């Protein structure tokens, strides 16, 4: 192996010890569930606690017509805020995550309003208001809420649709794109002197490689 390559390998090893890894992207589709009707999302599902979110199969869900019929993006399932009331999702154990985007649709009302509020350690850190949720077609909305641990959803307003029997402020949510943000435990973060020793060791390895290559 050439000396520069060996030096790069040694340096990469030190960086791997000193730097946390980036989290992987995760898409919540709710299609791994088999709701009998509209079942509550259980705490712990996909690493989250769920408050007033339920899951339904849009293929046969009654009462119809509703926006839910057109709301599923992948498979037949989507999540919704039961009876149109406020809903929460929060990371189990308070670990942080990024809320990147979600596909949303109004269950019944025309141009439904939706507030989405992001929290970290009990404090609001970001929020977005959507003023035009359609009950005819699902749309993807970008949020890009970074390093948060809880989300609050409040649906309101809009207008009753005379073609639909119900007028709840329920909304459907599918294909929720998240990024995990791993938290490195303190005992796994190298102390400054340890980092220095690793760097010196890497330099020694590189020097040894250069001497060997000169022979």
C-alpha positions as CSV (number, residue, x, y, z in Angstrom):
1,X,0.0,0.0,0.0
2,X,1.3,3.4,-0.9
3,X,2.2,5.7,2.0
4,X,-0.4,8.4,1.3
5,X,-3.1,5.8,1.3
6,X,-1.9,4.3,4.6
7,X,-1.9,7.8,6.1
8,X,-5.4,8.4,4.9
9,X,-6.6,5.1,6.5
10,X,-5.0,6.1,9.8
11,X,-6.6,9.5,9.7
12,X,-10.0,8.1,8.8
13,X,-9.8,5.8,11.8
14,X,-9.1,8.7,14.2
15,X,-12.0,10.7,12.7
16,X,-14.4,7.7,13.1
17,X,-13.5,7.6,16.8
18,X,-13.9,11.3,17.3
19,X,-17.0,12.2,15.2
20,X,-20.6,11.0,15.6
21,X,-22.1,9.3,12.6
22,X,-24.9,10.8,10.6
23,X,-28.4,9.3,11.2
24,X,-30.2,7.4,8.4
25,X,-33.4,8.6,6.7
26,X,-36.6,6.8,7.7
27,X,-40.0,6.9,6.0
28,X,-43.1,6.1,8.1
29,X,-45.7,4.6,5.7
30,X,-47.9,2.9,8.4
31,X,-48.3,0.0,5.9
32,X,-46.8,-2.5,8.3
33,X,-50.0,-2.2,10.4
34,X,-53.3,-4.0,9.8
35,X,-56.0,-1.9,11.3
36,X,-59.4,-3.6,11.8
37,X,-61.2,-0.2,11.6
38,X,-59.3,2.9,12.7
39,X,-56.9,1.7,15.4
40,X,-54.9,4.0,17.8
41,X,-51.2,4.2,17.0
42,X,-49.5,2.5,19.9
43,X,-46.8,4.2,21.9
44,X,-43.4,2.8,20.8
45,X,-44.5,2.4,17.2
46,X,-41.4,3.2,15.0
47,X,-39.7,4.7,18.1
48,X,-42.4,7.3,18.8
49,X,-45.1,8.0,21.3
50,X,-48.4,8.9,19.7
51,X,-51.2,11.0,21.2
52,X,-54.6,11.1,19.3
53,X,-53.2,9.6,16.1
54,X,-54.9,6.6,14.6
55,X,-54.2,4.5,11.5
56,X,-56.8,3.5,8.9
57,X,-56.9,1.5,5.6
58,X,-58.1,4.0,3.0
59,X,-59.1,1.1,0.6
60,X,-62.3,0.4,2.5
61,X,-62.6,3.1,5.1
62,X,-66.2,4.2,5.8
63,X,-67.7,6.8,5.9
64,X,-66.9,7.8,2.3
65,X,-66.6,9.9,0.4
66,X,-63.7,11.5,2.2
67,X,-60.3,12.9,1.4
68,X,-58.8,9.9,3.1
69,X,-59.6,7.7,0.0
70,X,-57.0,9.7,-2.0
71,X,-54.6,10.3,0.9
72,X,-52.5,7.2,0.9
73,X,-49.2,7.6,-1.0
74,X,-47.7,4.2,-0.5
75,X,-49.9,1.2,0.2
76,X,-53.4,1.8,1.6
77,X,-52.7,3.0,5.2
78,X,-52.3,6.5,6.6
79,X,-52.4,8.2,10.0
80,X,-55.0,10.8,11.0
81,X,-55.9,12.9,14.0
82,X,-58.9,11.2,15.6
83,X,-62.1,13.3,15.5
84,X,-60.1,16.3,14.2
85,X,-58.6,17.0,17.7
86,X,-55.1,18.1,18.4
87,X,-52.4,15.4,18.1
88,X,-48.8,14.8,19.1
89,X,-45.9,12.6,18.1
90,X,-42.8,12.5,20.3
91,X,-39.6,10.5,20.3
92,X,-39.4,7.8,22.9
93,X,-36.8,8.7,25.4
94,X,-36.5,12.2,24.1
95,X,-34.0,11.4,21.4
96,X,-33.8,14.1,18.6
97,X,-34.8,13.7,15.0
98,X,-35.3,15.8,11.9
99,X,-38.9,16.2,10.6
100,X,-38.2,16.6,6.8
101,X,-41.5,16.2,5.0
102,X,-44.9,14.5,5.0
103,X,-47.8,13.9,2.6
104,X,-51.0,15.5,3.9
105,X,-54.6,15.7,3.0
106,X,-57.8,17.0,4.5
107,X,-60.3,14.3,5.5
108,X,-63.4,16.3,4.7
109,X,-63.1,20.1,4.9
110,X,-62.1,22.4,2.0
111,X,-58.8,24.3,2.5
112,X,-58.2,23.0,6.0
113,X,-55.7,25.0,8.1
114,X,-53.0,23.1,10.0
115,X,-50.4,24.3,12.5
116,X,-47.4,22.1,12.9
117,X,-45.2,23.0,15.8
118,X,-41.8,21.6,16.6
119,X,-40.4,21.2,20.2
120,X,-37.1,20.5,21.8
121,X,-36.8,19.9,25.5
122,X,-40.3,21.4,26.0
123,X,-39.6,24.6,24.1
124,X,-40.9,25.6,20.7
125,X,-38.1,25.8,18.2
126,X,-39.9,25.9,14.8
127,X,-43.4,26.0,13.4
128,X,-45.3,26.1,10.1
129,X,-48.9,26.9,9.2
130,X,-50.6,25.3,6.1
131,X,-53.7,27.1,4.9
132,X,-54.9,25.1,2.0
133,X,-55.1,21.4,2.7
134,X,-57.1,19.9,-0.1
135,X,-59.6,17.1,0.4
136,X,-59.2,16.0,-3.2
137,X,-55.5,15.1,-3.5
138,X,-52.6,14.5,-1.2
139,X,-49.6,16.9,-1.4
140,X,-46.1,16.7,0.0
141,X,-45.1,19.5,2.4
142,X,-41.5,20.2,3.3
143,X,-40.8,21.2,7.0
144,X,-37.1,20.7,7.6
145,X,-37.5,20.9,11.4
146,X,-34.0,20.0,12.7
147,X,-32.9,18.4,16.0
148,X,-36.4,18.2,17.6
149,X,-38.0,15.7,19.9
150,X,-41.7,16.3,19.6
151,X,-44.3,17.6,17.1
152,X,-47.8,19.1,17.8
153,X,-50.5,19.2,15.1
154,X,-53.6,21.6,15.4
155,X,-56.1,21.4,12.5
156,X,-58.8,24.1,12.2
157,X,-60.8,26.3,9.8
158,X,-61.6,25.5,6.3
159,X,-65.1,25.2,4.8
160,X,-67.6,22.3,4.9
161,X,-67.8,20.4,1.6
162,X,-71.5,19.9,0.7
163,X,-70.6,16.7,-1.2
164,X,-69.4,15.0,2.0
165,X,-71.5,13.8,4.9
166,X,-68.9,14.8,7.6
167,X,-67.1,18.1,8.4
168,X,-64.5,17.1,10.9
169,X,-61.1,18.9,11.0
170,X,-59.3,15.5,10.6
171,X,-56.3,15.4,8.3
172,X,-54.5,12.4,6.9
173,X,-50.7,12.0,7.0
174,X,-48.5,9.5,5.0
175,X,-44.9,8.8,4.0
176,X,-43.4,10.9,6.8
177,X,-39.7,11.4,6.0
178,X,-37.5,11.7,9.0
179,X,-33.7,11.8,9.7
180,X,-32.4,10.3,12.9
181,X,-30.0,12.5,14.8
182,X,-28.0,10.1,17.1
183,X,-26.9,11.4,20.4
184,X,-23.5,10.1,21.4
185,X,-23.4,9.0,25.1
186,X,-20.8,11.1,27.1
187,X,-18.8,8.0,27.9
188,X,-18.2,7.4,24.2
189,X,-17.0,10.9,23.4
190,X,-13.1,10.8,23.6
191,X,-11.5,13.2,26.1
192,X,-9.3,15.9,24.7
193,X,-6.1,14.2,25.8
194,X,-7.4,10.9,24.3
195,X,-8.0,12.7,21.0
196,X,-4.5,14.2,21.1
197,X,-3.0,10.8,21.8
198,X,-4.9,9.3,18.8
199,X,-3.7,12.1,16.6
200,X,-0.1,11.7,17.7
201,X,-0.4,7.9,17.2
202,X,-1.7,8.5,13.7
203,X,1.2,10.8,13.0
204,X,3.6,8.2,14.2
205,X,2.1,5.6,12.0
206,X,2.3,7.9,9.0
207,X,6.0,8.7,9.8
208,X,6.7,5.0,10.1
209,X,5.1,4.3,6.7
210,X,7.1,7.1,5.1
211,X,10.3,5.6,6.5
212,X,9.4,2.1,5.3
213,X,8.6,3.4,1.8
214,X,12.0,5.1,1.6
215,X,13.9,1.9,2.3
